[in-house]
Amino acid sequence: MTKKIFFGAAVAVLIVIIFTFSKEDSISVETYIVDTGAVEATVANTRSGTVNACKRSKIAPLTSGQISAIYVTEGDSVKAGDLLIELWNENIKAQVKRAEAALQAHRLQQHSICIGAASDERDAKRLDVLAKKELAAEDIVDRATSKASASEATCLAAKSQEKEFEAQLELQNAFLEQTYIRAPFPGTVANISGEVGEITTPSPPGVPTPPAIDLLTADCVYVSAPIDEVDASLLKIGQPVRVSLDAYRDITFQGKLTRISPYVEDFAKQARTVTIDVNFDTQEQSLLVGYSADAEVILANRESTIRIPTEALIEGNKVWIVSKNNIVEEREIKIGIGNWKFTEVTEGLSPGDKVITSLGQNDLKPGITVRTSITD
């Protein structure tokens, strides 16, 4: 009897030990309780995008010269046409004065010539009247008429020559204007390259040099971002876009897709991409040009649909679920739209089902018993 009791106790202890060890050896998995919510189909940039100014001009002079005056400082707001930088131009100003004086002298000379022509015309008419009364010889009338015609031609030539003098003045003024750097649009001076007394030159072909003035619009910005070529066919002008910035990690900005590049860019050792431009729904004046940005184009969305984390999907549109007995089961599902975070489930799952999200464990497979923990 004692042996039977001892044997029974040993078997019980062995069962407890086996159960305990088997329980400790069971795999712990993370699960997500299937629910309903919003799901979006999105396309995101492959590399970081950039916040750009709606207008930006890196202005260099049209001619080489010495900087004689700088009328702005970095950060100044300017209006279109405001003078920013002036090069030394005393020689050209002298040429302008010379052209103005020449034009004025010619106009006076022309006035004198045309007065004489008018006088000759009147003389010819008086002699013609006298000739009709036989009080003047015909040869005198002919000479007076010829002289009047010649004087009129000289007057017309002088008037025509005036245009030449005016063109000379316009040419000198054009040369003078080349020594001025003016604002092409209202904006903010971002950078000034050069100091008074330094020589500045235009950039020769193929040799980029710093511009004299970097002017941009600080109150109007947009985002430019690269999208993988495989997603280009999904893009359409006007689609909503969600923009996030590293500088504002807790804020999401809303925008619209306004431009799709008409060609694919091919960079060495990088995926081929299409550049898109995104305008903010409300202009953000506080955003600095040059901020890095991520753009997520929203292709479609579903409200209050059954969804699972995208990481729970297995190839072939399958998921592993945990049954009420904590046993792993494989289930085939049908999916709708989705993104990197959530995928819509149209058939195969119901709210409350537990799908496994920690799929990377080596010993995890259908049929085994697992311990579960819930993920958000």
Buried (B, 14 or more C-beta within 10 A) or exposed (E): EEEEEEEEEEEEEEEEEEEEEEEEEBBEBBBBBBEEEEBBBBBBBBBEBBBBBBEBBBBBBBBEBBBBEBEBEEEBEBEEEBBBBBBBBEEBEEBBEEBBEBBEEBBEEBEEBBEBBBEBBEBBEEBBEEBEEEEBEEEEBEEBBEBBBEBBEBBBEBBEEBEEBBEBBEEBBEBBEBBBBBBEBBBBBBBBBBEEEEEBEEEEEEEEEEBBBBBBBBBBBBBBBBBBBEBBEBBEEEBBBBBBBEEBEEEEBEBBBBEBBEEEEEEEEEEBBBBBBBBBEEEBEEBEBEBBBBBBBBBEBBEEBBBBBBBBBBEEBBBBBBEEEBEBEEBEBEBBBBBEEBBBBEEBBEEEBBBBBBBEEEEBEEEEBBEBEEBE
